[in-house]
Each structure stands twice: as structure tokens, then as C-alpha cells.
Amino acid sequence: MQKEKNISNFKADNQNIIENTELNIWEALIPVIILMGLLAYNIFFADGEMFGGYSNQIILLFGGLVAAIVGVFNKVSLSIMLSEVWENLKSIFVPVLILLLVGALAGTWLVSGVIPAMVYYGLQVLSPSIFLPACVIICALISISTGSSWTTSATVGIALVGIGTALGINSGMIAGAVISGAYFGDKMSPLSDTTNLAPAIAGTDLFTHIRYMTITTVPTIIVTLIVFAILSATIDTSGSADVSNLINTISITFNISPWLFLVPVTVIALILMKTKPLIALGAGVLIAAVFAFIFQPEILNNLSDSKISSIFNSILIDTEIATDNEKLNELFSAGGMNGMLWTIYLIICAMVFGGIMDGIGALSKITKVLLSVATSIFGLFASTVISCLGLNTIASDQYLAIVIPGKMFKKAFEDKNLAPENLSRTLEDSGTVTSVLIPWNTCGAYQSGVLGVGVGEYFFYAIFNWLSPFTTLLFAALRIKIKQITTK
């Protein structure tokens, strides 16, 4: 799951956890309390505009400053803090490049007619009555095949949001269904880096881990599908007449052809062949640019003085294709690489805050306190879940939300005679899937940026993601399939 499958430098399992004996828990929590307070004020009282359009970024940097001051008072050198920040920033270099490519992909797929073609055919095939559960299943299958929720969102996810929006379905519901399916597949795929990382940290093997995850994951995805099936059956949509009008408008505006599907099929095929994501997405941009010249010459002429300028504009800056339908005007717009800059700035600021918190020893201190209060088996599971959720929020990185609790809690699980797959499953149930629910986490920032739907809009509908930690706690409380260590 997710910075992006197979794109991290994969040094997470060798992560050096910094401890600081000079720091107490209350000092470690000072930056967290201030950060959460400012973010809450910004959301609930300032409509997200406390410091203008980049409020969250500024708040994260201010939180990092507070953490640095706490570190200085606790004898942590500035060089150590900057070193950890640098390590964090290095780890997001490839994800940032991928975000830029996704922006370029959205722009070129629009002007080439790929996205309009997906919407055109999708409107004819996907009925509103089954649309949301179909989104979950489609995204789950793609994500299992690729091992990547990021790739799934950047390809079929964008198309499904477009189709659903055209049908009049709430974009938060659609994004929630896409993310639920994508993270289920990502979590269960042997190709996923977090699915490999969690058992490596906990001390079990990959396929034992995957089999053990089905105990909590399958019931959770079933509940998710049932809820989305009920929502699909009850929501009001635009009706068949409006859909017919949308289809006609798309066919008039664009040259629609099944050949356009060669572009997303090529990208998915490259991912399945384990091609590096940068190469796969880059190929998607280049092929779409060629297809734009072949299939949409009139669109290119209308957008700029020259076709080449139109292509470069779609890659780099905002592109809007006007139609006579207001819904489609909103849908047929893309921000290019420029549209991803807000998300990139958010990720960078989050990495600065998380790096300083790690550098001063605050992350390990908070996790250790949670570990110290885990006196029962359920308390141990609960402390692990809270630790993963907290690190997703504080460190803004799902890898750290797996690595730090995994290393800290490993011996405690052994002391309780619990098999290591209990820990690896809990790390995935509460670390991997909840990262997308935090707006400033790398995963939350990415998904909201790619799908064009804010975390606050899809949070409630990302049912699989927020239900997973509750499921793992329920099974722990009822002692359902809690495997003990056995000796031969």
C-alpha cells in the first residue's frame, strides 16, 4: 500500500528508531497537541483558510518548529533533526515524481479522449443500481493484480469518479468505494510492498500473513459491499434521460473509439509485468499524447494555436474542454502537473514534521508509553492499533506506522505467546488502510489529489478503511482466531 507499490527505497524495515531518555511523554505530546489543535481550528472555524490556500502546510511546518524547540530543550542537536528530515524527504522523491506524472496523465488522457471514452462506455454499462459495489469489486481486482492502490486510483479510479459523477452520484461515495476496493486489493496482494513489509517486521512469512489476514479482511469487505449495495439501491441519480444526453454530448465533443482503451490497458499491463511505475505512467502519458494527435485533432486546435502547445499545456497546466453540459464541463477539466503542486507541498511539509518528531525521539516515546499500558492481550492489540493510527497522523507516513509499532511491539506479542501473524495482521488492519484517512498523510494527500475528492468528503464512505481496525479489535476482544505460538 502506499507510497506506491514497489516505489519506495524499501529501507523501512531497517528504520533506525531514535530514543531520547531526556524526553518525557508530555514533552513528546506538545507538538502533537498544538498540531491537532491548529488543524482542528482551521477545519471547523476557519473553513480551511486560516493561513490562506496553504493553511495545512503552514500548520505542519509550525508543528515541526515546535517539535524542534522541544528537541533543543532536550539536548537534541539540530544536525540530528535535519538528518531525519532529509531521510524522510529522500523517501518521497519517487512518490513526488509519480504525482507529477499522474497530473500529466490526467491531462493527456483528457485531451486524447481516453477519460471521455471511459465515461461514454461506462455510462452505458454501469447501472446506478450496482455502481458503488461494482466500483469496489473492479478496484479490488485491479489492486490485487498490480499490488498498488495508487496505480488503481490513477487509472480506473479516475474513470469511475468521472462516470459516477456524470450519473449524479455523490463524489465522496464514489471515492470511498474506489478507495475501499483499492486498499482491500493492495492489502491482500503478494505484490504489495506493505503486505511484504508487515510480516518481515513481525517475523512471519508472506503467505501465512495473507491467509491470516483473510480472517478479519473478508468480513470487513463483505460488510463494505453490503453497505454500498444498499446505498446504490437507495440514492437518487440523474435518470436515464439525462444519461442519454450526457452520452450524446460526449460523442459530439470527442471522437470516441474503443481503440482509446489501448492506453489504460497498456499502463496496467506494464504494471503487471513489474515495470517501474515511473516508466509505466510515463508510457501512459506519451501514448495518450500520440493518440490525441490521431483521435482529437479538433480538440487540440481549439485549446491552443498549435497541437503541440495543447499537448504540453495538458501535461503542465490547467486544461478545460467546454461542452454544452455543465456536469461534463466540470468533469472534463484537468490540472496537469500544476494541479498536483498543492498535494506535493503538503507531503513535503508532513515529512518535515514527521522527521523532526522522529529525530527528537518523540515517536518512540509515545509508542513506548502505549506499550507500557498493554497488560492484557486485548490491551496489547488495542495499543498496537492506537500506535499505528497515531503514527499515521503524526509521522504522516504509513511505512513508519508499520515499522515503529512492529519493532516496538514484537517482543510483547512473543511474551504473550501470540504468533507473529497476530502482529503483522494488526499492523496492516490499522496501519496500511487508515493512512488514506489522514489528509496530510502521503496516502491521504495522494488519493484526494488524484481523485479530486477531499479526504473529508470520502472519509465516511471509505468504509473498508475505517472499519478494518474496529474489526481487528472485535476479533481480539472475542478471542476469535487469535493464534498462539506452538512448539513442535
Phi and psi in degrees as a GROMACS rama.xvg file:
@    title "Ramachandran Plot"
@    xaxis  label "Phi"
@    yaxis  label "Psi"
@TYPE xy
-161.442  61.8455  GLN-2
-77.0063  -56.4208  LYS-3
-167.886  141.564  GLU-4
-54.7608  131.351  LYS-5
61.0088  25.1198  ASN-6
-116.742  -11.5862  ILE-7
-75.1322  166.518  SER-8
-75.203  -4.2951  ASN-9
55.7224  36.64  PHE-10
-99.495  9.79763  LYS-11
-60.8858  -35.341  ALA-12
-72.458  -11.9055  ASP-13
-104.377  15.695  ASN-14
-57.184  129.226  GLN-15
-84.7244  115.414  ASN-16
-89.5665  116.361  ILE-17
-86.9463  128.123  ILE-18
-114.33  147.189  GLU-19
-136.216  105.588  ASN-20
-69.4898  -19.6912  THR-21
-74.1182  -19.8917  GLU-22
-92.5226  131.672  LEU-23
-101.821  169.482  ASN-24
-62.3375  -36.8167  ILE-25
-69.0535  -36.2829  TRP-26
-67.4474  -37.9357  GLU-27
-63.9408  -30.3981  ALA-28
-85.7444  -14.2046  LEU-29
-55.6178  -51.3641  ILE-30
-62.8758  -34.7318  PRO-31
-66.6744  -45.559  VAL-32
-62.9722  -44.382  ILE-33
-64.8268  -44.1478  ILE-34
-59.8188  -49.5574  LEU-35
-64.4289  -38.0587  MET-36
-63.7486  -45.5881  GLY-37
-66.6523  -41.5783  LEU-38
-63.6761  -41.8722  LEU-39
-64.253  -43.9693  ALA-40
-61.3162  -42.7322  TYR-41
-62.1912  -39.4924  ASN-42
-74.5991  -47.3815  ILE-43
-91.012  -24.2343  PHE-44
-119.538  -19.5364  PHE-45
-115.767  7.54616  ALA-46
53.3404  34.2033  ASP-47
73.7433  11.0344  GLY-48
-121.84  27.8899  GLU-49
-58.685  -39.1739  MET-50
-120.664  32.5198  PHE-51
86.1021  -155.098  GLY-52
-72.2541  -11.7224  GLY-53
-117.955  38.8311  TYR-54
-59.3711  -49.1661  SER-55
-61.6074  -38.9276  ASN-56
-62.8153  -45.1632  GLN-57
-65.4154  -39.8328  ILE-58
-63.0095  -41.7371  ILE-59
-63.3293  -41.4122  LEU-60
-66.2543  -37.9545  LEU-61
-65.4736  -40.8114  PHE-62
-60.2051  -38.5653  GLY-63
-64.7069  -37.9709  GLY-64
-63.1677  -44.2528  LEU-65
-60.806  -43.5754  VAL-66
-62.2022  -38.6447  ALA-67
-65.1515  -39.87  ALA-68
-63.6719  -42.4873  ILE-69
-60.5663  -41.0168  VAL-70
-63.529  -43.2379  GLY-71
-60.5276  -41.5612  VAL-72
-69.6331  -13.7395  PHE-73
-114.37  29.4471  ASN-74
64.0366  34.4254  LYS-75
-101.304  126.447  VAL-76
-73.5471  151.316  SER-77
-61.6761  -33.4337  LEU-78
-64.1203  -36.6181  SER-79
-66.6298  -43.7289  ILE-80
-63.2927  -45.339  MET-81
-65.4211  -33.6791  LEU-82
-62.5868  -43.6306  SER-83
-68.1843  -37.8317  GLU-84
-61.3455  -43.9398  VAL-85
-62.3052  -40.617  TRP-86
-61.5605  -41.694  GLU-87
-63.4552  -44.2993  ASN-88
-65.891  -37.1067  LEU-89
-63.0206  -35.7167  LYS-90
-69.235  -19.0816  SER-91
-103.833  7.66771  ILE-92
-59.3754  -50.2886  PHE-93
-67.7833  -44.1983  VAL-94
-56.1542  -36.2715  PRO-95
-65.685  -42.061  VAL-96
-62.0239  -37.7941  LEU-97
-66.1069  -40.6171  ILE-98
-59.5993  -43.0193  LEU-99
-62.2567  -40.8312  LEU-100
-67.6522  -35.3278  LEU-101
-64.6569  -39.0846  VAL-102
-61.2476  -44.0935  GLY-103
-65.0593  -37.6194  ALA-104
-62.7729  -44.694  LEU-105
-61.7589  -40.4154  ALA-106
-67.6427  -47.274  GLY-107
-71.3944  -32.9495  THR-108
-69.0574  -24.5875  TRP-109
-74.9142  -53.4723  LEU-110
-70.653  -21.8474  VAL-111
-82.2107  -15.1501  SER-112
93.5775  4.28142  GLY-113
-64.4269  -52.0678  VAL-114
-64.3825  -46.4437  ILE-115
-56.7794  -37.2782  PRO-116
-66.2852  -40.9235  ALA-117
-61.2794  -42.7082  MET-118
-66.6834  -43.3305  VAL-119
-57.9926  -52.0996  TYR-120
-75.9975  -33.6557  TYR-121
-63.6133  -36.5653  GLY-122
-63.3406  -28.3327  LEU-123
-85.5804  -23.1932  GLN-124
-101.629  -44.7839  VAL-125
-88.9552  107.776  LEU-126
-74.5214  143.254  SER-127
-56.0247  -29.6375  PRO-128
-69.415  -19.2355  SER-129
-124.477  6.88283  ILE-130
-61.0904  -50.0277  PHE-131
-65.4859  -49.2484  LEU-132
-63.7795  -31.8123  PRO-133
-63.5545  -38.2548  ALA-134
-59.4009  -45.3309  CYS-135
-59.4572  -47.6607  VAL-136
-67.923  -45.105  ILE-137
-60.0423  -48.0553  ILE-138
-67.2328  -35.2767  CYS-139
-63.0692  -43.9519  ALA-140
-65.2897  -43.9607  LEU-141
-64.6045  -41.4856  ILE-142
-69.6264  -36.8508  SER-143
-63.4405  -39.7538  ILE-144
-69.4356  -37.5507  SER-145
-97.3823  -21.309  THR-146
74.3031  17.6589  GLY-147
-141.088  117.672  SER-148
-73.2658  -28.5005  SER-149
-65.4732  -47.9973  TRP-150
-62.6434  -40.0964  THR-151
-60.2151  -46.4616  THR-152
-64.7447  -38.4452  SER-153
-73.9053  -14.0472  ALA-154
-113.065  -86.9927  THR-155
-68.8989  -27.6599  VAL-156
-61.4756  -46.0053  GLY-157
-59.6562  -43.7738  ILE-158
-64.0826  -43.4006  ALA-159
-65.5921  -38.0965  LEU-160
-62.4081  -40.9749  VAL-161
-63.7095  -44.1597  GLY-162
-65.3031  -47.7258  ILE-163
-64.104  -39.3272  GLY-164
-62.6102  -41.2394  THR-165
-63.6694  -30.2359  ALA-166
-78.266  -8.79692  LEU-167
89.7694  16.2784  GLY-168
-86.8842  140.571  ILE-169
-54.3216  128.51  ASN-170
-64.3614  -30.4159  SER-171
-64.2202  -39.9305  GLY-172
-62.7005  -44.3671  MET-173
-63.8928  -49.0783  ILE-174
-60.4463  -39.2607  ALA-175
-62.0885  -40.4924  GLY-176
-67.7955  -43.3823  ALA-177
-59.9995  -47.9992  VAL-178
-67.5192  -39.737  ILE-179
-58.9834  -49.2873  SER-180
-66.1695  -42.3123  GLY-181
-63.8725  -39.8594  ALA-182
-79.6276  -26.9907  TYR-183
-62.5453  -49.3757  PHE-184
-64.654  -41.4253  GLY-185
-60.9405  -42.2232  ASP-186
-68.5172  -33.3136  LYS-187
-96.613  -4.17102  MET-188
-85.3997  131.745  SER-189
-69.0293  -9.84833  PRO-190
-86.7144  -10.7791  LEU-191
-76.8708  138.716  SER-192
-70.7423  -36.3467  ASP-193
-70.9329  -30.8257  THR-194
-68.9381  -25.9718  THR-195
-85.3167  -34.5174  ASN-196
-69.2085  -44.2088  LEU-197
-58.7286  -49.7408  ALA-198
-67.7611  -30.6739  PRO-199
-63.9804  -41.3162  ALA-200
-68.9619  -41.451  ILE-201
-78.7811  -24.6706  ALA-202
97.7457  31.9629  GLY-203
-128.114  179.555  THR-204
-100.233  163.014  ASP-205
-57.5415  -51.4714  LEU-206
-77.2159  -27.8827  PHE-207
-62.8098  -42.3222  THR-208
-60.9252  -47.8229  HIS-209
-63.7213  -44.8793  ILE-210
-61.1594  -41.1049  ARG-211
-70.4006  -30.4001  TYR-212
-66.4785  -27.9414  MET-213
-61.2352  -25.2519  THR-214
-60.8833  -40.3982  ILE-215
-99.3471  -29.7984  THR-216
-74.9673  -41.091  THR-217
-63.8113  -47.5973  VAL-218
-59.3373  -36.8403  PRO-219
-66.1681  -43.25  THR-220
-71.5484  -30.3934  ILE-221
-65.3115  -46.0866  ILE-222
-59.8231  -42.6766  VAL-223
-58.829  -46.7336  THR-224
-63.7696  -39.1428  LEU-225
-63.5431  -44.9831  ILE-226
-62.6482  -44.1798  VAL-227
-68.7958  -32.227  PHE-228
-64.4313  -41.2654  ALA-229
-65.864  -43.1424  ILE-230
-61.3969  -43.6297  LEU-231
-62.6881  -34.2323  SER-232
-77.9141  -17.1768  ALA-233
-113.364  -18.1048  THR-234
-74.2217  150.092  ILE-235
-84.4309  133.408  ASP-236
-121.285  -178.076  THR-237
-75.0947  -17.2264  SER-238
91.2658  159.83  GLY-239
-65.2317  -33.1416  SER-240
-63.5264  -45.3622  ALA-241
-66.6448  -37.8209  ASP-242
-60.9321  -42.4144  VAL-243
-60.6003  -40.3443  SER-244
-65.3195  -39.9125  ASN-245
-63.2293  -43.8228  LEU-246
-61.8359  -43.6397  ILE-247
-63.8408  -41.8668  ASN-248
-63.1633  -42.2233  THR-249
-62.6935  -43.9002  ILE-250
-66.5291  -29.9414  SER-251
-75.4484  -39.3407  ILE-252
-77.2193  -39.7605  THR-253
-117.879  158.116  PHE-254
-89.0424  98.1096  ASN-255
-88.7942  131.785  ILE-256
-149.301  144.491  SER-257
-60.8315  -22.5579  PRO-258
-61.9566  -23.3164  TRP-259
-63.2508  -23.3201  LEU-260
-70.4632  -9.64728  PHE-261
-61.3415  -28.2033  LEU-262
-67.8147  -58.351  VAL-263
-65.4835  -33.2081  PRO-264
-63.0959  -40.1585  VAL-265
-63.0653  -43.6716  THR-266
-62.5252  -46.7119  VAL-267
-64.817  -39.2538  ILE-268
-62.7339  -41.0354  ALA-269
-63.478  -40.4635  LEU-270
-63.5787  -43.8413  ILE-271
-62.7845  -29.3633  LEU-272
-84.8947  10.7716  MET-273
65.102  29.9325  LYS-274
-70.8237  145.254  THR-275
-58.2057  137.781  LYS-276
-54.6606  -36.9369  PRO-277
-61.1561  -40.5931  LEU-278
-70.3538  -42.9429  ILE-279
-63.3326  -46.6557  ALA-280
-69.9171  -37.4668  LEU-281
-61.4285  -40.282  GLY-282
-63.2854  -38.3344  ALA-283
-61.6484  -37.2627  GLY-284
-67.9628  -46.6235  VAL-285
-66.0457  -45.0325  LEU-286
-65.3533  -40.0265  ILE-287
-62.3718  -38.3052  ALA-288
-62.2546  -42.5122  ALA-289
-64.001  -43.2542  VAL-290
-64.7828  -30.0459  PHE-291
-62.7096  -41.8857  ALA-292
-63.8809  -36.9391  PHE-293
-77.507  -46.6062  ILE-294
-99.3588  -27.6971  PHE-295
-126.963  50.1269  GLN-296
-61.8186  -35.4023  PRO-297
-67.3954  -39.9563  GLU-298
-59.4537  -46.6728  ILE-299
-62.3343  -40.5287  LEU-300
-64.9661  -35.538  ASN-301
-73.706  -26.5106  ASN-302
-81.2822  -28.8185  LEU-303
-157.823  175.555  SER-304
-68.849  -26.9233  ASP-305
-135.543  153.138  SER-306
-63.7339  -39.0358  LYS-307
-64.778  -40.7696  ILE-308
-61.6479  -39.0031  SER-309
-62.32  -39.9057  SER-310
-65.08  -48.4822  ILE-311
-64.0098  -37.6928  PHE-312
-63.0307  -40.3451  ASN-313
-64.9401  -30.4875  SER-314
-76.4022  -38.4945  ILE-315
-100.83  -38.9552  LEU-316
-131.065  -173.627  ILE-317
-63.7207  141.179  ASP-318
-132.97  130.215  THR-319
-130.938  129.015  GLU-320
-112.198  114.961  ILE-321
-81.6822  138.658  ALA-322
-131.066  -179.172  THR-323
-91.4117  12.5524  ASP-324
-121.704  124.231  ASN-325
-62.5904  -38.5665  GLU-326
-60.2555  -44.3593  LYS-327
-71.6811  -29.4567  LEU-328
-61.5356  -40.5123  ASN-329
-70.0074  -37.5079  GLU-330
-71.791  -41.0997  LEU-331
-89.9823  56.5586  PHE-332
-139.637  143.75  SER-333
-143.283  150.904  ALA-334
-97.0234  -5.57565  GLY-335
60.2137  -159.605  GLY-336
-61.0311  -35.5261  MET-337
-59.5805  -34.1154  ASN-338
-69.2101  -14.3804  GLY-339
-95.7143  -5.61963  MET-340
-64.5791  -39.2565  LEU-341
-59.0432  -44.0831  TRP-342
-65.0917  -41.8285  THR-343
-63.4475  -43.5866  ILE-344
-61.7723  -38.6995  TYR-345
-63.3521  -44.7616  LEU-346
-63.3388  -43.6731  ILE-347
-61.0295  -45.4987  ILE-348
-64.8647  -37.4523  CYS-349
-64.86  -38.6799  ALA-350
-67.3925  -33.66  MET-351
-64.2393  -48.1721  VAL-352
-61.7533  -48.437  PHE-353
-63.1788  -37.4075  GLY-354
-65.9525  -41.5664  GLY-355
-67.7523  -41.0391  ILE-356
-60.6634  -39.1585  MET-357
-69.9438  -41.665  ASP-358
-63.5488  -33.3398  GLY-359
-87.4389  -1.54859  ILE-360
85.3733  10.3891  GLY-361
-69.9883  -36.9195  ALA-362
-64.7142  -46.004  LEU-363
-68.1827  -33.5358  SER-364
-64.4446  -45.949  LYS-365
-63.048  -42.8451  ILE-366
-66.0202  -39.2317  THR-367
-64.1932  -38.7765  LYS-368
-63.082  -42.8499  VAL-369
-61.0418  -40.7403  LEU-370
-64.2531  -35.909  LEU-371
-68.3262  -23.2195  SER-372
-96.313  2.67233  VAL-373
-86.9336  82.6557  ALA-374
-90.9539  -26.0094  THR-375
-109.053  171.588  SER-376
-63.882  -45.0116  ILE-377
-63.864  -39.2166  PHE-378
-61.0144  -34.8391  GLY-379
-67.0156  -45.646  LEU-380
-62.1557  -44.6725  PHE-381
-63.5392  -41.096  ALA-382
-64.8588  -37.2743  SER-383
-64.7871  -44.8329  THR-384
-61.3287  -47.7205  VAL-385
-62.2013  -40.2455  ILE-386
-62.3533  -43.5167  SER-387
-64.6721  -44.892  CYS-388
-62.6166  -43.358  LEU-389
-63.5106  -41.0935  GLY-390
-72.324  -32.8304  LEU-391
-60.9244  -34.7663  ASN-392
-79.9808  -44.634  THR-393
-82.9604  -49.3476  ILE-394
-83.6838  -15.7627  ALA-395
61.0613  27.9012  SER-396
-147.343  123.288  ASP-397
-71.2459  -25.871  GLN-398
-65.4474  -44.5865  TYR-399
-64.7549  -31.4691  LEU-400
-69.7007  -14.6818  ALA-401
-98.918  -44.6245  ILE-402
-69.7117  -50.9934  VAL-403
-65.0451  -52.339  ILE-404
-61.6081  -36.4011  PRO-405
-59.6031  -45.7274  GLY-406
-71.2426  -39.0243  LYS-407
-69.6656  -37.7644  MET-408
-97.5683  -5.53681  PHE-409
-57.7399  -48.9526  LYS-410
-67.5535  -34.5634  LYS-411
-63.1241  -39.8669  ALA-412
-65.5871  -39.4229  PHE-413
-64.0258  -42.0536  GLU-414
-63.6801  -28.883  ASP-415
-86.9214  7.87569  LYS-416
62.5241  32.9496  ASN-417
-99.1738  132.879  LEU-418
-60.7539  147.135  ALA-419
-61.2436  -24.508  PRO-420
-66.8518  -20.2391  GLU-421
-61.3488  -43.7312  ASN-422
-69.6573  -45.9744  LEU-423
-62.596  -39.3622  SER-424
-65.6711  -42.2244  ARG-425
-65.1111  -37.3712  THR-426
-60.8765  -40.446  LEU-427
-75.0348  -42.152  GLU-428
-62.8033  -28.9153  ASP-429
-118.44  -18.7242  SER-430
-98.3961  -53.8381  GLY-431
-62.7397  -54.7789  THR-432
-79.5437  -21.5062  VAL-433
-87.9327  -9.54849  THR-434
-59.1344  -31.6433  SER-435
-75.2748  -9.45729  VAL-436
-90.6506  -4.05216  LEU-437
-103.585  117.105  ILE-438
-57.2233  -35.0906  PRO-439
-97.1665  -2.39384  TRP-440
-67.4332  150.803  ASN-441
-54.6911  -37.9129  THR-442
-73.3477  -44.806  CYS-443
-63.1367  -42.1379  GLY-444
-64.2475  -41.0677  ALA-445
-64.8499  -52.6405  TYR-446
-62.7948  -42.2419  GLN-447
-66.6571  -35.693  SER-448
-68.9664  -43.1402  GLY-449
-71.3927  -45.7066  VAL-450
-81.4993  -14.4184  LEU-451
72.5999  24.4497  GLY-452
-129.855  126.498  VAL-453
-65.4241  151.756  GLY-454
-57.1652  -40.3575  VAL-455
-61.9523  -28.6978  GLY-456
-77.41  -36.3923  GLU-457
-100.137  -8.25473  TYR-458
-50.1775  -55.2036  PHE-459
-62.6838  -33.3291  PHE-460
-87.6808  -7.61637  TYR-461
-80.6332  63.0133  ALA-462
-59.7107  -46.3869  ILE-463
-58.0884  -37.6856  PHE-464
-72.0537  -45.0619  ASN-465
-84.4438  -19.1146  TRP-466
-78.9014  -27.4587  LEU-467
-56.56  -48.6007  SER-468
-64.2493  -32.8481  PRO-469
-66.0453  -38.7093  PHE-470
-63.7441  -44.3599  THR-471
-65.6328  -35.1638  THR-472
-70.2643  -37.4781  LEU-473
-62.9745  -44.625  LEU-474
-66.0872  -34.2297  PHE-475
-69.3943  -41.8415  ALA-476
-64.5217  -37.6088  ALA-477
-90.5047  0.605929  LEU-478
56.7707  40.9619  ARG-479
-88.2904  118.59  ILE-480
52.8942  42.7449  LYS-481
-91.6588  102.457  ILE-482
-76.8312  133.202  LYS-483
-95.1609  158.016  GLN-484
-73.1772  130.954  ILE-485
-115.125  146.019  THR-486
-110.783  137.757  THR-487
